[in-house]
Amino acid sequence: MEKAAKIIFIHGASSSGKSTLARVLQAQLPEPFWHVSIDHLRDSGMLPLDRFRNGDFNWRENRAKFFDGFHRSLVAYASAGNNILLEHILEEDWWVTNLAQLFKPFDVFFVGLHCDLDELVKRETLRADRPMGSAADDYHRIHVGQRYDLELPAGQTTQEHANQVLSAWANRRMPSVFQQLLE
């Protein structure tokens, strides 16, 4: 019998270093993991961003469908036996319980990545590919009330964070936070 796919879910504010951490983890994990994020879809040209920006299409009318499809696509990848390094921002409070239900068949490890507000704002400004203020908005709300299998504190290097994830992942206890949400 094939083992359930594994999902390492990195949750943090915009510009907190999720992508950088995922790339380091992907290079060091002992088995293959797909690195999946909304940014990959955005940057690949999958979304007609220019048409949303110029008003041809209304993002608010399409946003819920987009995220529902994204979440379901993760289930499809994992159902096919692919391990996933997911970086995502839980922008809506109900997404965590919805994803816990969708990810029920899988081995999920939920990681909270923290970053100082000043550093988030600095990174967001340098990136210039996000609406200004997104990182600060995330900072003030996305971790509130969340429980994680592992929390990564601000002020550490990416490699220090990766070492913590790799150690905690190898020694993780069940049930995970995601499994506990369903109990």
Backbone hydrogen bonds in HBPLUS format (Angstrom, degrees):
<---DONOR---> <-ACCEPTOR-->    atom                        ^
c    i                          cat <-CA-CA->   ^        H-A-AA   ^      H-
h    n   atom  resd res      DA  || num        DHA   H-A  angle D-A-AA Bond
n    s   type  num  typ     dist DA aas  dist angle  dist       angle   num
A0107-ASP N   A0005-ALA O   3.00 MM 102  6.25 166.3  2.02 160.5 162.4     1
A0084-ILE N   A0006-LYS O   2.78 MM  78  6.29 159.2  1.83 158.7 165.4     2
A0007-ILE N   A0107-ASP O   2.78 MM 100  6.03 163.2  1.81 150.9 150.7     3
A0109-PHE N   A0007-ILE O   2.81 MM 102  6.21 155.9  1.87 165.5 171.3     4
A0008-ILE N   A0084-ILE O   2.86 MM  76  6.30 159.1  1.90 164.1 169.5     5
A0086-LEU N   A0008-ILE O   2.84 MM  78  6.05 147.1  1.95 143.7 154.4     6
A0009-PHE N   A0109-PHE O   2.87 MM 100  6.02 157.6  1.92 152.2 159.8     7
A0111-VAL N   A0009-PHE O   2.75 MM 102  5.86 175.6  1.76 169.7 168.6     8
A0010-ILE N   A0086-LEU O   2.63 MM  76  5.93 170.0  1.64 176.2 174.6     9
A0088-HIS N   A0010-ILE O   3.06 MM  78  6.43 159.3  2.10 163.0 166.7    10
A0011-HIS N   A0111-VAL O   2.81 MM 100  6.01 171.1  1.82 170.3 173.0    11
A0113-LEU N   A0011-HIS O   2.81 MM 102  5.92 170.3  1.82 153.6 156.6    12
A0016-SER N   A0013-ALA O   3.08 MM   3  5.31 142.8  2.22 139.5 132.7    13
A0021-LEU N   A0017-GLY O   2.97 MM   4  6.09 165.4  1.99 152.7 157.0    14
A0022-ALA N   A0018-LYS O   2.87 MM   4  6.05 160.9  1.90 150.6 156.5    15
A0023-ARG N   A0019-SER O   2.96 MM   4  6.20 158.4  2.01 150.8 155.9    16
A0024-VAL N   A0020-THR O   3.12 MM   4  6.40 158.1  2.17 148.9 154.5    17
A0025-LEU N   A0021-LEU O   2.89 MM   4  6.13 165.7  1.91 157.1 161.3    18
A0026-GLN N   A0022-ALA O   2.83 MM   4  5.95 160.6  1.86 149.8 155.6    19
A0027-ALA N   A0023-ARG O   3.19 MM   4  6.37 145.7  2.32 139.1 146.9    20
A0028-GLN N   A0025-LEU O   2.90 MM   3  5.08 145.5  2.02 104.5 115.5    21
A0029-LEU N   A0025-LEU O   2.81 MM   4  5.78 142.1  1.95 168.4 172.0    22
A0034-TRP N   A0083-ASN O   2.78 MM  49  6.09 171.0  1.79 146.5 144.0    23
A0085-LEU N   A0034-TRP O   2.57 MM  51  5.75 168.0  1.58 170.1 167.3    24
A0036-VAL N   A0085-LEU O   2.97 MM  49  6.18 162.1  2.00 150.7 155.4    25
A0087-GLU N   A0036-VAL O   3.15 MM  51  6.53 164.0  2.17 167.6 171.1    26
A0040-HIS N   A0037-SER O   3.21 MM   3  5.42 129.1  2.49  98.4 109.8    27
A0041-LEU N   A0038-ILE O   2.98 MM   3  5.24 118.5  2.37 103.0 118.0    28
A0042-ARG N   A0038-ILE O   2.89 MM   4  6.22 165.7  1.91 159.3 163.8    29
A0043-ASP N   A0039-ASP O   2.71 MM   4  5.75 173.2  1.71 156.5 159.0    30
A0044-SER N   A0040-HIS O   3.06 MM   4  5.93 135.1  2.27 133.4 143.6    31
A0046-MET N   A0041-LEU O   3.29 MM   5  5.54 142.2  2.44 168.0 167.0    32
A0045-GLY N   A0042-ARG O   3.26 MM   3  5.69 158.6  2.31 109.1 115.5    33
A0049-LEU N   A0047-LEU O   2.83 MM   2  5.40 136.9  2.02 102.8  90.7    34
A0051-ARG N   A0048-PRO O   3.01 MM   3  5.44 122.4  2.35 107.7 122.0    35
A0052-PHE N   A0048-PRO O   3.05 MM   4  6.45 145.8  2.17 149.3 159.9    36
A0052-PHE N   A0049-LEU O   3.09 MM   3  5.03 119.6  2.47  93.9 109.2    37
A0053-ARG N   A0049-LEU O   2.80 MM   4  6.03 165.0  1.82 157.9 162.3    38
A0054-ASN N   A0050-ASP O   2.88 MM   4  6.07 153.6  1.95 145.7 152.1    39
A0056-ASP N   A0051-ARG O   2.89 MM   5  5.08 122.3  2.23 151.8 161.8    40
A0057-PHE N   A0051-ARG O   3.25 MM   6  5.96 154.3  2.32 127.0 126.2    41
A0055-GLY N   A0052-PHE O   3.25 MM   3  5.25 155.2  2.31 100.6 107.9    42
A0061-GLU N   A0058-ASN O   3.19 MM   3  5.47 128.0  2.48 102.0 114.3    43
A0062-ASN N   A0059-TRP O   2.93 MM   3  5.07 137.6  2.12 103.3 116.1    44
A0063-ARG N   A0059-TRP O   2.71 MM   4  5.58 134.0  1.91 162.0 174.4    45
A0066-PHE N   A0062-ASN O   2.98 MM   4  6.17 157.6  2.03 155.1 162.2    46
A0067-PHE N   A0063-ARG O   3.00 MM   4  6.31 168.1  2.02 163.7 164.4    47
A0068-ASP N   A0064-ALA O   2.93 MM   4  6.04 157.2  1.98 148.0 155.0    48
A0069-GLY N   A0065-LYS O   2.94 MM   4  6.06 161.2  1.98 147.0 152.1    49
A0070-PHE N   A0066-PHE O   2.85 MM   4  6.13 154.8  1.92 149.3 157.3    50
A0071-HIS N   A0067-PHE O   2.89 MM   4  6.05 170.6  1.90 151.7 153.7    51
A0072-ARG N   A0068-ASP O   2.98 MM   4  6.18 160.7  2.02 147.8 153.5    52
A0073-SER N   A0069-GLY O   2.84 MM   4  5.99 144.9  1.97 144.4 154.4    53
A0074-LEU N   A0070-PHE O   3.19 MM   4  6.53 144.2  2.32 147.5 155.9    54
A0076-ALA N   A0072-ARG O   3.06 MM   4  6.44 152.0  2.14 145.5 153.4    55
A0077-TYR N   A0073-SER O   2.97 MM   4  6.29 161.5  2.01 152.9 156.3    56
A0078-ALA N   A0074-LEU O   2.98 MM   4  6.20 171.6  1.99 152.0 154.4    57
A0079-SER N   A0075-VAL O   2.71 MM   4  5.77 155.0  1.77 149.4 157.3    58
A0080-ALA N   A0076-ALA O   3.15 MM   4  6.28 136.5  2.35 140.3 149.8    59
A0080-ALA N   A0077-TYR O   3.21 MM   3  5.34 134.6  2.43  97.6 109.6    60
A0082-ASN N   A0077-TYR O   3.20 MM   5  5.62 157.4  2.26 146.1 142.3    61
A0081-GLY N   A0078-ALA O   2.86 MM   3  5.09 157.9  1.91 110.0 115.9    62
A0091-GLU N   A0089-ILE O   2.89 MM   2  5.61 118.0  2.29 113.4  96.2    63
A0095-TRP N   A0092-GLU O   3.11 MM   3  5.55 155.6  2.17 113.9 121.2    64
A0098-ASN N   A0094-TRP O   3.07 MM   4  6.27 159.2  2.12 153.2 159.8    65
A0099-LEU N   A0095-TRP O   2.73 MM   4  5.87 165.7  1.75 158.4 161.5    66
A0100-ALA N   A0096-VAL O   2.89 MM   4  6.01 148.5  1.99 138.7 148.1    67
A0101-GLN N   A0097-THR O   3.08 MM   4  6.27 151.7  2.17 140.4 146.6    68
A0102-LEU N   A0098-ASN O   2.97 MM   4  6.28 163.0  2.00 149.3 154.2    69
A0103-PHE N   A0099-LEU O   2.72 MM   4  5.76 153.4  1.79 150.7 157.7    70
A0104-LYS N   A0101-GLN O   3.27 MM   3  5.18 164.4  2.30 104.6 107.7    71
A0106-PHE N   A0103-PHE O   2.91 MM   3  5.47 163.6  1.94 126.8 132.3    72
A0149-ASP N   A0110-PHE O   2.81 MM  39  5.18 146.8  1.92 139.5 150.7    73
A0150-LEU N   A0110-PHE O   3.25 MM  40  6.63 143.5  2.39 156.0 156.6    74
A0112-GLY N   A0150-LEU O   2.88 MM  38  6.33 161.0  1.92 156.5 162.6    75
A0152-LEU N   A0112-GLY O   2.74 MM  40  6.00 172.4  1.74 174.5 174.5    76
A0114-HIS N   A0152-LEU O   3.00 MM  38  5.94 157.4  2.05 158.2 164.6    77
A0120-LEU N   A0116-ASP O   2.96 MM   4  6.29 155.9  2.02 153.7 161.3    78
A0121-VAL N   A0117-LEU O   2.98 MM   4  6.24 166.4  2.00 161.0 163.1    79
A0122-LYS N   A0118-ASP O   3.03 MM   4  6.19 158.7  2.07 144.4 150.6    80
A0123-ARG N   A0119-GLU O   2.91 MM   4  6.11 166.5  1.92 153.3 156.4    81
A0124-GLU N   A0120-LEU O   2.85 MM   4  6.02 163.2  1.88 153.0 158.3    82
A0125-THR N   A0121-VAL O   2.97 MM   4  6.11 157.8  2.02 147.6 153.2    83
A0126-LEU N   A0122-LYS O   3.02 MM   4  6.29 159.3  2.06 150.0 155.5    84
A0127-ARG N   A0123-ARG O   2.88 MM   4  6.07 153.1  1.96 151.4 158.8    85
A0128-ALA N   A0124-GLU O   3.07 MM   4  6.17 167.2  2.08 150.8 153.6    86
A0134-SER N   A0131-PRO O   3.09 MM   3  5.86 158.9  2.13 146.5 147.5    87
A0137-ASP N   A0133-GLY O   2.94 MM   4  6.08 160.6  1.98 151.0 156.9    88
A0138-ASP N   A0134-SER O   2.87 MM   4  6.11 164.3  1.90 153.3 157.5    89
A0139-TYR N   A0135-ALA O   2.84 MM   4  6.02 162.1  1.87 149.8 155.2    90
A0140-HIS N   A0136-ALA O   3.15 MM   4  6.36 153.1  2.23 147.9 152.9    91
A0141-ARG N   A0138-ASP O   3.01 MM   3  5.36 150.8  2.09 109.5 118.5    92
A0142-ILE N   A0138-ASP O   2.92 MM   4  5.33 163.9  1.95 147.4 152.9    93
A0144-VAL N   A0141-ARG O   3.28 MM   3  5.44 146.2  2.40 104.9 114.4    94
A0146-GLN N   A0143-HIS O   3.12 MM   3  5.30 165.9  2.14 120.1 123.6    95
A0161-HIS N   A0157-THR O   2.99 MM   4  6.33 161.2  2.03 151.8 156.7    96
A0162-ALA N   A0158-THR O   2.80 MM   4  6.05 161.5  1.83 151.3 156.9    97
A0163-ASN N   A0159-GLN O   2.84 MM   4  6.03 159.3  1.88 148.8 153.8    98
A0164-GLN N   A0160-GLU O   3.05 MM   4  6.31 154.7  2.12 145.7 152.2    99
A0165-VAL N   A0161-HIS O   2.92 MM   4  6.25 159.3  1.96 155.2 161.0   100
A0166-LEU N   A0162-ALA O   2.84 MM   4  6.05 172.2  1.85 159.2 161.2   101
A0167-SER N   A0163-ASN O   2.99 MM   4  6.09 161.0  2.02 146.7 151.8   102
A0168-ALA N   A0164-GLN O   2.90 MM   4  5.99 169.4  1.91 150.7 154.4   103
A0169-TRP N   A0165-VAL O   2.72 MM   4  5.72 158.3  1.77 153.9 160.6   104
A0170-ALA N   A0166-LEU O   3.06 MM   4  6.11 159.4  2.10 140.0 145.3   105
A0171-ASN N   A0167-SER O   3.09 MM   4  6.27 137.2  2.28 141.8 153.4   106
A0172-ARG N   A0169-TRP O   3.41 MM   3  5.08 168.3  2.42 104.4 103.7   107
A0180-GLN N   A0176-SER O   2.94 MM   4  6.25 156.1  2.00 153.1 160.5   108
A0181-LEU N   A0177-VAL O   3.03 MM   4  6.33 140.7  2.19 147.5 157.2   109
A0182-LEU N   A0179-GLN O   3.10 MM   3  5.50 146.6  2.22 107.5 116.7   110
A0183-GLU N   A0180-GLN O   3.14 MM   3  5.23 157.9  2.19 105.1 112.0   111
